[in-house]
Amino acid sequence: MKIPLEPHDPYLRTYTEPEVTALLRELHDRGKPFGVQWASARVNGATVDGRLLVAFGDTSVATLLNLLELLREASR
């Protein structure tokens, strides 16, 4: 398992809204077999210190990427 990303990681500033939207689609696809679904999850357009927030509790992209990593590992 990779070390989880921290919400303040400067790397996260490189993600664009279309990239995060694609990650959310992946989350829906990979999460479906595990019952992990956020139909309302979307990029909310808000930022904190240059990092986009994702609207499922206004979390950071780090949380989205960490969750995807867990789902990728679970499907192996």
PDB file of N, CA, C and O in Angstrom:
ATOM      1  N   MET A   1       0.844  -1.178   0.000  1.00  0.00           N
ATOM      2  CA  MET A   1       0.000   0.000   0.000  1.00  0.00           C
ATOM      3  C   MET A   1       0.889   1.240   0.000  1.00  0.00           C
ATOM      4  O   MET A   1       1.903   1.297   0.696  1.00  0.00           O
ATOM      5  N   LYS A   2       0.501   2.203  -0.772  1.00  0.00           N
ATOM      6  CA  LYS A   2       1.212   3.471  -0.808  1.00  0.00           C
ATOM      7  C   LYS A   2       0.931   4.262   0.469  1.00  0.00           C
ATOM      8  O   LYS A   2      -0.064   4.037   1.159  1.00  0.00           O
ATOM      9  N   ILE A   3       1.829   5.185   0.756  1.00  0.00           N
ATOM     10  CA  ILE A   3       1.597   6.100   1.868  1.00  0.00           C
ATOM     11  C   ILE A   3       0.494   7.064   1.443  1.00  0.00           C
ATOM     12  O   ILE A   3       0.575   7.644   0.360  1.00  0.00           O
ATOM     13  N   PRO A   4      -0.525   7.247   2.261  1.00  0.00           N
ATOM     14  CA  PRO A   4      -1.632   8.141   1.884  1.00  0.00           C
ATOM     15  C   PRO A   4      -1.147   9.568   1.637  1.00  0.00           C
ATOM     16  O   PRO A   4      -0.221  10.051   2.288  1.00  0.00           O
ATOM     17  N   LEU A   5      -1.783  10.216   0.698  1.00  0.00           N
ATOM     18  CA  LEU A   5      -1.506  11.621   0.434  1.00  0.00           C
ATOM     19  C   LEU A   5      -2.095  12.468   1.544  1.00  0.00           C
ATOM     20  O   LEU A   5      -3.155  12.152   2.085  1.00  0.00           O
ATOM     21  N   GLU A   6      -1.420  13.522   1.871  1.00  0.00           N
ATOM     22  CA  GLU A   6      -1.911  14.476   2.854  1.00  0.00           C
ATOM     23  C   GLU A   6      -2.668  15.582   2.124  1.00  0.00           C
ATOM     24  O   GLU A   6      -2.298  15.926   1.002  1.00  0.00           O
ATOM     25  N   PRO A   7      -3.716  16.152   2.723  1.00  0.00           N
ATOM     26  CA  PRO A   7      -4.493  17.204   2.062  1.00  0.00           C
ATOM     27  C   PRO A   7      -3.672  18.419   1.652  1.00  0.00           C
ATOM     28  O   PRO A   7      -4.050  19.131   0.722  1.00  0.00           O
ATOM     29  N   HIS A   8      -2.554  18.668   2.330  1.00  0.00           N
ATOM     30  CA  HIS A   8      -1.754  19.849   2.022  1.00  0.00           C
ATOM     31  C   HIS A   8      -0.618  19.569   1.036  1.00  0.00           C
ATOM     32  O   HIS A   8       0.212  20.447   0.799  1.00  0.00           O
ATOM     33  N   ASP A   9      -0.563  18.370   0.458  1.00  0.00           N
ATOM     34  CA  ASP A   9       0.492  18.008  -0.487  1.00  0.00           C
ATOM     35  C   ASP A   9       0.477  18.962  -1.681  1.00  0.00           C
ATOM     36  O   ASP A   9      -0.557  19.088  -2.338  1.00  0.00           O
ATOM     37  N   PRO A  10       1.582  19.632  -1.982  1.00  0.00           N
ATOM     38  CA  PRO A  10       1.619  20.591  -3.093  1.00  0.00           C
ATOM     39  C   PRO A  10       1.291  19.957  -4.449  1.00  0.00           C
ATOM     40  O   PRO A  10       0.815  20.640  -5.356  1.00  0.00           O
ATOM     41  N   TYR A  11       1.545  18.661  -4.583  1.00  0.00           N
ATOM     42  CA  TYR A  11       1.241  17.946  -5.828  1.00  0.00           C
ATOM     43  C   TYR A  11      -0.238  18.065  -6.199  1.00  0.00           C
ATOM     44  O   TYR A  11      -0.584  18.059  -7.381  1.00  0.00           O
ATOM     45  N   LEU A  12      -1.091  18.170  -5.217  1.00  0.00           N
ATOM     46  CA  LEU A  12      -2.531  18.213  -5.468  1.00  0.00           C
ATOM     47  C   LEU A  12      -2.955  19.475  -6.200  1.00  0.00           C
ATOM     48  O   LEU A  12      -4.034  19.511  -6.792  1.00  0.00           O
ATOM     49  N   ARG A  13      -2.129  20.504  -6.168  1.00  0.00           N
ATOM     50  CA  ARG A  13      -2.457  21.742  -6.877  1.00  0.00           C
ATOM     51  C   ARG A  13      -2.414  21.573  -8.385  1.00  0.00           C
ATOM     52  O   ARG A  13      -2.908  22.431  -9.116  1.00  0.00           O
ATOM     53  N   THR A  14      -1.830  20.481  -8.862  1.00  0.00           N
ATOM     54  CA  THR A  14      -1.713  20.270 -10.307  1.00  0.00           C
ATOM     55  C   THR A  14      -2.987  19.709 -10.924  1.00  0.00           C
ATOM     56  O   THR A  14      -3.131  19.726 -12.146  1.00  0.00           O
ATOM     57  N   TYR A  15      -3.910  19.214 -10.114  1.00  0.00           N
ATOM     58  CA  TYR A  15      -5.137  18.609 -10.637  1.00  0.00           C
ATOM     59  C   TYR A  15      -6.116  19.672 -11.117  1.00  0.00           C
ATOM     60  O   TYR A  15      -6.361  20.668 -10.436  1.00  0.00           O
ATOM     61  N   THR A  16      -6.668  19.438 -12.301  1.00  0.00           N
ATOM     62  CA  THR A  16      -7.669  20.335 -12.860  1.00  0.00           C
ATOM     63  C   THR A  16      -9.061  19.768 -12.604  1.00  0.00           C
ATOM     64  O   THR A  16      -9.213  18.607 -12.222  1.00  0.00           O
ATOM     65  N   GLU A  17     -10.062  20.595 -12.819  1.00  0.00           N
ATOM     66  CA  GLU A  17     -11.442  20.141 -12.622  1.00  0.00           C
ATOM     67  C   GLU A  17     -11.784  18.961 -13.528  1.00  0.00           C
ATOM     68  O   GLU A  17     -12.405  18.015 -13.043  1.00  0.00           O
ATOM     69  N   PRO A  18     -11.417  18.954 -14.830  1.00  0.00           N
ATOM     70  CA  PRO A  18     -11.714  17.780 -15.658  1.00  0.00           C
ATOM     71  C   PRO A  18     -11.006  16.510 -15.167  1.00  0.00           C
ATOM     72  O   PRO A  18     -11.565  15.417 -15.256  1.00  0.00           O
ATOM     73  N   GLU A  19      -9.790  16.650 -14.655  1.00  0.00           N
ATOM     74  CA  GLU A  19      -9.081  15.474 -14.139  1.00  0.00           C
ATOM     75  C   GLU A  19      -9.769  14.921 -12.893  1.00  0.00           C
ATOM     76  O   GLU A  19      -9.909  13.707 -12.745  1.00  0.00           O
ATOM     77  N   VAL A  20     -10.189  15.796 -12.013  1.00  0.00           N
ATOM     78  CA  VAL A  20     -10.864  15.348 -10.790  1.00  0.00           C
ATOM     79  C   VAL A  20     -12.224  14.742 -11.141  1.00  0.00           C
ATOM     80  O   VAL A  20     -12.647  13.772 -10.511  1.00  0.00           O
ATOM     81  N   THR A  21     -12.903  15.296 -12.125  1.00  0.00           N
ATOM     82  CA  THR A  21     -14.175  14.724 -12.579  1.00  0.00           C
ATOM     83  C   THR A  21     -13.954  13.306 -13.102  1.00  0.00           C
ATOM     84  O   THR A  21     -14.764  12.417 -12.839  1.00  0.00           O
ATOM     85  N   ALA A  22     -12.868  13.090 -13.837  1.00  0.00           N
ATOM     86  CA  ALA A  22     -12.546  11.744 -14.335  1.00  0.00           C
ATOM     87  C   ALA A  22     -12.237  10.802 -13.172  1.00  0.00           C
ATOM     88  O   ALA A  22     -12.620   9.632 -13.212  1.00  0.00           O
ATOM     89  N   LEU A  23     -11.560  11.286 -12.152  1.00  0.00           N
ATOM     90  CA  LEU A  23     -11.288  10.465 -10.971  1.00  0.00           C
ATOM     91  C   LEU A  23     -12.579  10.095 -10.250  1.00  0.00           C
ATOM     92  O   LEU A  23     -12.720   8.981  -9.747  1.00  0.00           O
ATOM     93  N   LEU A  24     -13.514  11.030 -10.203  1.00  0.00           N
ATOM     94  CA  LEU A  24     -14.820  10.724  -9.591  1.00  0.00           C
ATOM     95  C   LEU A  24     -15.558   9.649 -10.377  1.00  0.00           C
ATOM     96  O   LEU A  24     -16.204   8.783  -9.787  1.00  0.00           O
ATOM     97  N   ARG A  25     -15.468   9.697 -11.708  1.00  0.00           N
ATOM     98  CA  ARG A  25     -16.087   8.628 -12.514  1.00  0.00           C
ATOM     99  C   ARG A  25     -15.441   7.291 -12.197  1.00  0.00           C
ATOM    100  O   ARG A  25     -16.125   6.273 -12.089  1.00  0.00           O
ATOM    101  N   GLU A  26     -14.117   7.294 -12.046  1.00  0.00           N
ATOM    102  CA  GLU A  26     -13.415   6.056 -11.680  1.00  0.00           C
ATOM    103  C   GLU A  26     -13.871   5.574 -10.307  1.00  0.00           C
ATOM    104  O   GLU A  26     -14.063   4.376 -10.098  1.00  0.00           O
ATOM    105  N   LEU A  27     -14.045   6.501  -9.375  1.00  0.00           N
ATOM    106  CA  LEU A  27     -14.531   6.138  -8.047  1.00  0.00           C
ATOM    107  C   LEU A  27     -15.879   5.442  -8.143  1.00  0.00           C
ATOM    108  O   LEU A  27     -16.101   4.426  -7.484  1.00  0.00           O
ATOM    109  N   HIS A  28     -16.771   5.974  -8.949  1.00  0.00           N
ATOM    110  CA  HIS A  28     -18.093   5.349  -9.113  1.00  0.00           C
ATOM    111  C   HIS A  28     -17.956   3.954  -9.707  1.00  0.00           C
ATOM    112  O   HIS A  28     -18.600   3.017  -9.235  1.00  0.00           O
ATOM    113  N   ASP A  29     -17.125   3.804 -10.738  1.00  0.00           N
ATOM    114  CA  ASP A  29     -16.957   2.504 -11.388  1.00  0.00           C
ATOM    115  C   ASP A  29     -16.308   1.486 -10.458  1.00  0.00           C
ATOM    116  O   ASP A  29     -16.793   0.362 -10.330  1.00  0.00           O
ATOM    117  N   ARG A  30     -15.229   1.868  -9.820  1.00  0.00           N
ATOM    118  CA  ARG A  30     -14.515   0.936  -8.942  1.00  0.00           C
ATOM    119  C   ARG A  30     -15.269   0.682  -7.637  1.00  0.00           C
ATOM    120  O   ARG A  30     -15.161  -0.401  -7.062  1.00  0.00           O
ATOM    121  N   GLY A  31     -16.019   1.656  -7.173  1.00  0.00           N
ATOM    122  CA  GLY A  31     -16.723   1.509  -5.911  1.00  0.00           C
ATOM    123  C   GLY A  31     -17.999   0.694  -5.995  1.00  0.00           C
ATOM    124  O   GLY A  31     -18.454   0.132  -5.000  1.00  0.00           O
ATOM    125  N   LYS A  32     -18.576   0.633  -7.194  1.00  0.00           N
ATOM    126  CA  LYS A  32     -19.862  -0.048  -7.364  1.00  0.00           C
ATOM    127  C   LYS A  32     -19.875  -1.472  -6.800  1.00  0.00           C
ATOM    128  O   LYS A  32     -20.805  -1.812  -6.068  1.00  0.00           O
ATOM    129  N   PRO A  33     -18.878  -2.327  -7.109  1.00  0.00           N
ATOM    130  CA  PRO A  33     -18.923  -3.691  -6.569  1.00  0.00           C
ATOM    131  C   PRO A  33     -18.823  -3.763  -5.046  1.00  0.00           C
ATOM    132  O   PRO A  33     -19.199  -4.770  -4.446  1.00  0.00           O
ATOM    133  N   PHE A  34     -18.323  -2.712  -4.427  1.00  0.00           N
ATOM    134  CA  PHE A  34     -18.165  -2.683  -2.979  1.00  0.00           C
ATOM    135  C   PHE A  34     -19.254  -1.877  -2.282  1.00  0.00           C
ATOM    136  O   PHE A  34     -19.235  -1.728  -1.060  1.00  0.00           O
ATOM    137  N   GLY A  35     -20.192  -1.364  -3.049  1.00  0.00           N
ATOM    138  CA  GLY A  35     -21.256  -0.553  -2.478  1.00  0.00           C
ATOM    139  C   GLY A  35     -20.808   0.854  -2.121  1.00  0.00           C
ATOM    140  O   GLY A  35     -21.476   1.544  -1.352  1.00  0.00           O
ATOM    141  N   VAL A  36     -19.684   1.279  -2.672  1.00  0.00           N
ATOM    142  CA  VAL A  36     -19.156   2.620  -2.425  1.00  0.00           C
ATOM    143  C   VAL A  36     -19.641   3.520  -3.550  1.00  0.00           C
ATOM    144  O   VAL A  36     -19.096   3.497  -4.653  1.00  0.00           O
ATOM    145  N   GLN A  37     -20.655   4.305  -3.266  1.00  0.00           N
ATOM    146  CA  GLN A  37     -21.246   5.157  -4.287  1.00  0.00           C
ATOM    147  C   GLN A  37     -21.582   6.521  -3.702  1.00  0.00           C
ATOM    148  O   GLN A  37     -22.169   6.629  -2.626  1.00  0.00           O
ATOM    149  N   TRP A  38     -21.202   7.541  -4.425  1.00  0.00           N
ATOM    150  CA  TRP A  38     -21.563   8.905  -4.078  1.00  0.00           C
ATOM    151  C   TRP A  38     -22.131   9.540  -5.332  1.00  0.00           C
ATOM    152  O   TRP A  38     -21.411  10.203  -6.079  1.00  0.00           O
ATOM    153  N   ALA A  39     -23.403   9.344  -5.561  1.00  0.00           N
ATOM    154  CA  ALA A  39     -24.023   9.854  -6.778  1.00  0.00           C
ATOM    155  C   ALA A  39     -23.923  11.365  -6.878  1.00  0.00           C
ATOM    156  O   ALA A  39     -23.894  11.913  -7.980  1.00  0.00           O
ATOM    157  N   SER A  40     -23.872  12.032  -5.759  1.00  0.00           N
ATOM    158  CA  SER A  40     -23.831  13.493  -5.782  1.00  0.00           C
ATOM    159  C   SER A  40     -22.407  14.045  -5.758  1.00  0.00           C
ATOM    160  O   SER A  40     -22.229  15.262  -5.800  1.00  0.00           O
ATOM    161  N   ALA A  41     -21.390  13.185  -5.692  1.00  0.00           N
ATOM    162  CA  ALA A  41     -20.011  13.665  -5.638  1.00  0.00           C
ATOM    163  C   ALA A  41     -19.652  14.383  -6.929  1.00  0.00           C
ATOM    164  O   ALA A  41     -19.924  13.904  -8.030  1.00  0.00           O
ATOM    165  N   ARG A  42     -19.036  15.538  -6.764  1.00  0.00           N
ATOM    166  CA  ARG A  42     -18.617  16.332  -7.925  1.00  0.00           C
ATOM    167  C   ARG A  42     -17.579  17.326  -7.463  1.00  0.00           C
ATOM    168  O   ARG A  42     -17.421  17.575  -6.268  1.00  0.00           O
ATOM    169  N   VAL A  43     -16.875  17.889  -8.425  1.00  0.00           N
ATOM    170  CA  VAL A  43     -15.964  18.981  -8.106  1.00  0.00           C
ATOM    171  C   VAL A  43     -16.838  20.184  -7.805  1.00  0.00           C
ATOM    172  O   VAL A  43     -17.697  20.546  -8.610  1.00  0.00           O
ATOM    173  N   ASN A  44     -16.629  20.805  -6.659  1.00  0.00           N
ATOM    174  CA  ASN A  44     -17.540  21.897  -6.304  1.00  0.00           C
ATOM    175  C   ASN A  44     -17.019  23.269  -6.709  1.00  0.00           C
ATOM    176  O   ASN A  44     -17.685  24.276  -6.471  1.00  0.00           O
ATOM    177  N   GLY A  45     -15.842  23.324  -7.315  1.00  0.00           N
ATOM    178  CA  GLY A  45     -15.316  24.591  -7.805  1.00  0.00           C
ATOM    179  C   GLY A  45     -14.608  25.416  -6.750  1.00  0.00           C
ATOM    180  O   GLY A  45     -13.916  26.377  -7.085  1.00  0.00           O
ATOM    181  N   ALA A  46     -14.766  25.065  -5.485  1.00  0.00           N
ATOM    182  CA  ALA A  46     -14.099  25.797  -4.414  1.00  0.00           C
ATOM    183  C   ALA A  46     -12.666  25.289  -4.260  1.00  0.00           C
ATOM    184  O   ALA A  46     -12.363  24.141  -4.583  1.00  0.00           O
ATOM    185  N   THR A  47     -11.813  26.141  -3.775  1.00  0.00           N
ATOM    186  CA  THR A  47     -10.438  25.741  -3.515  1.00  0.00           C
ATOM    187  C   THR A  47     -10.020  26.196  -2.132  1.00  0.00           C
ATOM    188  O   THR A  47     -10.560  27.152  -1.575  1.00  0.00           O
ATOM    189  N   VAL A  48      -9.046  25.487  -1.599  1.00  0.00           N
ATOM    190  CA  VAL A  48      -8.393  25.882  -0.361  1.00  0.00           C
ATOM    191  C   VAL A  48      -6.909  25.890  -0.672  1.00  0.00           C
ATOM    192  O   VAL A  48      -6.323  24.847  -0.962  1.00  0.00           O
ATOM    193  N   ASP A  49      -6.309  27.053  -0.612  1.00  0.00           N
ATOM    194  CA  ASP A  49      -4.880  27.206  -0.887  1.00  0.00           C
ATOM    195  C   ASP A  49      -4.506  26.611  -2.241  1.00  0.00           C
ATOM    196  O   ASP A  49      -3.452  25.991  -2.384  1.00  0.00           O
ATOM    197  N   GLY A  50      -5.371  26.804  -3.231  1.00  0.00           N
ATOM    198  CA  GLY A  50      -5.092  26.335  -4.583  1.00  0.00           C
ATOM    199  C   GLY A  50      -5.485  24.906  -4.873  1.00  0.00           C
ATOM    200  O   GLY A  50      -5.276  24.430  -5.989  1.00  0.00           O
ATOM    201  N   ARG A  51      -6.045  24.209  -3.908  1.00  0.00           N
ATOM    202  CA  ARG A  51      -6.444  22.809  -4.114  1.00  0.00           C
ATOM    203  C   ARG A  51      -7.951  22.736  -4.255  1.00  0.00           C
ATOM    204  O   ARG A  51      -8.691  23.323  -3.466  1.00  0.00           O
ATOM    205  N   LEU A  52      -8.402  22.000  -5.280  1.00  0.00           N
ATOM    206  CA  LEU A  52      -9.842  21.828  -5.509  1.00  0.00           C
ATOM    207  C   LEU A  52     -10.471  21.021  -4.387  1.00  0.00           C
ATOM    208  O   LEU A  52      -9.828  20.149  -3.802  1.00  0.00           O
ATOM    209  N   LEU A  53     -11.724  21.312  -4.092  1.00  0.00           N
ATOM    210  CA  LEU A  53     -12.495  20.509  -3.146  1.00  0.00           C
ATOM    211  C   LEU A  53     -13.499  19.663  -3.910  1.00  0.00           C
ATOM    212  O   LEU A  53     -13.997  20.063  -4.962  1.00  0.00           O
ATOM    213  N   VAL A  54     -13.781  18.510  -3.375  1.00  0.00           N
ATOM    214  CA  VAL A  54     -14.750  17.586  -3.957  1.00  0.00           C
ATOM    215  C   VAL A  54     -15.973  17.617  -3.066  1.00  0.00           C
ATOM    216  O   VAL A  54     -15.864  17.530  -1.843  1.00  0.00           O
ATOM    217  N   ALA A  55     -17.148  17.744  -3.684  1.00  0.00           N
ATOM    218  CA  ALA A  55     -18.383  17.858  -2.912  1.00  0.00           C
ATOM    219  C   ALA A  55     -18.933  16.485  -2.544  1.00  0.00           C
ATOM    220  O   ALA A  55     -19.901  16.022  -3.148  1.00  0.00           O
ATOM    221  N   PHE A  56     -18.342  15.850  -1.590  1.00  0.00           N
ATOM    222  CA  PHE A  56     -18.969  14.842  -0.759  1.00  0.00           C
ATOM    223  C   PHE A  56     -18.425  15.106   0.628  1.00  0.00           C
ATOM    224  O   PHE A  56     -17.570  14.394   1.154  1.00  0.00           O
ATOM    225  N   GLY A  57     -18.973  16.175   1.190  1.00  0.00           N
ATOM    226  CA  GLY A  57     -18.497  16.687   2.452  1.00  0.00           C
ATOM    227  C   GLY A  57     -17.384  17.705   2.261  1.00  0.00           C
ATOM    228  O   GLY A  57     -16.629  17.973   3.195  1.00  0.00           O
ATOM    229  N   ASP A  58     -17.270  18.275   1.070  1.00  0.00           N
ATOM    230  CA  ASP A  58     -16.215  19.232   0.737  1.00  0.00           C
ATOM    231  C   ASP A  58     -14.852  18.751   1.196  1.00  0.00           C
ATOM    232  O   ASP A  58     -14.146  19.437   1.935  1.00  0.00           O
ATOM    233  N   THR A  59     -14.507  17.589   0.754  1.00  0.00           N
ATOM    234  CA  THR A  59     -13.228  17.000   1.095  1.00  0.00           C
ATOM    235  C   THR A  59     -12.179  17.380   0.061  1.00  0.00           C
ATOM    236  O   THR A  59     -12.503  17.973  -0.968  1.00  0.00           O
ATOM    237  N   SER A  60     -10.960  17.049   0.326  1.00  0.00           N
ATOM    238  CA  SER A  60      -9.880  17.392  -0.599  1.00  0.00           C
ATOM    239  C   SER A  60      -9.692  16.290  -1.642  1.00  0.00           C
ATOM    240  O   SER A  60     -10.199  15.178  -1.501  1.00  0.00           O
ATOM    241  N   VAL A  61      -8.958  16.631  -2.674  1.00  0.00           N
ATOM    242  CA  VAL A  61      -8.629  15.649  -3.709  1.00  0.00           C
ATOM    243  C   VAL A  61      -7.784  14.535  -3.100  1.00  0.00           C
ATOM    244  O   VAL A  61      -7.822  13.404  -3.584  1.00  0.00           O
ATOM    245  N   ALA A  62      -7.028  14.831  -2.057  1.00  0.00           N
ATOM    246  CA  ALA A  62      -6.231  13.799  -1.390  1.00  0.00           C
ATOM    247  C   ALA A  62      -7.124  12.667  -0.891  1.00  0.00           C
ATOM    248  O   ALA A  62      -6.784  11.493  -1.041  1.00  0.00           O
ATOM    249  N   THR A  63      -8.251  13.012  -0.305  1.00  0.00           N
ATOM    250  CA  THR A  63      -9.183  11.987   0.187  1.00  0.00           C
ATOM    251  C   THR A  63      -9.698  11.139  -0.971  1.00  0.00           C
ATOM    252  O   THR A  63      -9.787   9.917  -0.854  1.00  0.00           O
ATOM    253  N   LEU A  64     -10.033  11.777  -2.075  1.00  0.00           N
ATOM    254  CA  LEU A  64     -10.495  11.060  -3.261  1.00  0.00           C
ATOM    255  C   LEU A  64      -9.415  10.106  -3.764  1.00  0.00           C
ATOM    256  O   LEU A  64      -9.699   8.939  -4.032  1.00  0.00           O
ATOM    257  N   LEU A  65      -8.188  10.587  -3.893  1.00  0.00           N
ATOM    258  CA  LEU A  65      -7.095   9.747  -4.382  1.00  0.00           C
ATOM    259  C   LEU A  65      -6.786   8.606  -3.424  1.00  0.00           C
ATOM    260  O   LEU A  65      -6.515   7.489  -3.865  1.00  0.00           O
ATOM    261  N   ASN A  66      -6.821   8.867  -2.124  1.00  0.00           N
ATOM    262  CA  ASN A  66      -6.575   7.806  -1.150  1.00  0.00           C
ATOM    263  C   ASN A  66      -7.666   6.739  -1.207  1.00  0.00           C
ATOM    264  O   ASN A  66      -7.375   5.545  -1.128  1.00  0.00           O
ATOM    265  N   LEU A  67      -8.896   7.161  -1.342  1.00  0.00           N
ATOM    266  CA  LEU A  67     -10.006   6.215  -1.458  1.00  0.00           C
ATOM    267  C   LEU A  67      -9.877   5.387  -2.732  1.00  0.00           C
ATOM    268  O   LEU A  67     -10.095   4.176  -2.711  1.00  0.00           O
ATOM    269  N   LEU A  68      -9.525   6.030  -3.834  1.00  0.00           N
ATOM    270  CA  LEU A  68      -9.325   5.289  -5.081  1.00  0.00           C
ATOM    271  C   LEU A  68      -8.205   4.260  -4.946  1.00  0.00           C
ATOM    272  O   LEU A  68      -8.320   3.144  -5.453  1.00  0.00           O
ATOM    273  N   GLU A  69      -7.145   4.626  -4.279  1.00  0.00           N
ATOM    274  CA  GLU A  69      -6.039   3.690  -4.088  1.00  0.00           C
ATOM    275  C   GLU A  69      -6.504   2.456  -3.311  1.00  0.00           C
ATOM    276  O   GLU A  69      -6.130   1.333  -3.650  1.00  0.00           O
ATOM    277  N   LEU A  70      -7.312   2.659  -2.280  1.00  0.00           N
ATOM    278  CA  LEU A  70      -7.853   1.520  -1.531  1.00  0.00           C
ATOM    279  C   LEU A  70      -8.728   0.635  -2.411  1.00  0.00           C
ATOM    280  O   LEU A  70      -8.648  -0.591  -2.340  1.00  0.00           O
ATOM    281  N   LEU A  71      -9.556   1.253  -3.233  1.00  0.00           N
ATOM    282  CA  LEU A  71     -10.426   0.471  -4.120  1.00  0.00           C
ATOM    283  C   LEU A  71      -9.624  -0.270  -5.188  1.00  0.00           C
ATOM    284  O   LEU A  71      -9.963  -1.399  -5.545  1.00  0.00           O
ATOM    285  N   ARG A  72      -8.567   0.353  -5.697  1.00  0.00           N
ATOM    286  CA  ARG A  72      -7.697  -0.313  -6.676  1.00  0.00           C
ATOM    287  C   ARG A  72      -7.041  -1.530  -6.057  1.00  0.00           C
ATOM    288  O   ARG A  72      -6.978  -2.589  -6.680  1.00  0.00           O
ATOM    289  N   GLU A  73      -6.554  -1.387  -4.839  1.00  0.00           N
ATOM    290  CA  GLU A  73      -5.931  -2.510  -4.143  1.00  0.00           C
ATOM    291  C   GLU A  73      -6.936  -3.623  -3.860  1.00  0.00           C
ATOM    292  O   GLU A  73      -6.613  -4.803  -3.997  1.00  0.00           O
ATOM    293  N   ALA A  74      -8.136  -3.255  -3.472  1.00  0.00           N
ATOM    294  CA  ALA A  74      -9.157  -4.245  -3.159  1.00  0.00           C
ATOM    295  C   ALA A  74      -9.572  -5.047  -4.384  1.00  0.00           C
ATOM    296  O   ALA A  74      -9.975  -6.204  -4.261  1.00  0.00           O
ATOM    297  N   SER A  75      -9.475  -4.441  -5.563  1.00  0.00           N
ATOM    298  CA  SER A  75      -9.908  -5.153  -6.767  1.00  0.00           C
ATOM    299  C   SER A  75      -8.817  -6.032  -7.359  1.00  0.00           C
ATOM    300  O   SER A  75      -9.059  -6.759  -8.323  1.00  0.00           O
ATOM    301  N   ARG A  76      -7.620  -5.971  -6.789  1.00  0.00           N
ATOM    302  CA  ARG A  76      -6.523  -6.830  -7.285  1.00  0.00           C
ATOM    303  C   ARG A  76      -6.668  -8.232  -6.793  1.00  0.00           C
ATOM    304  O   ARG A  76      -5.839  -9.086  -7.110  1.00  0.00           O
TER     305      ARG A  76
END
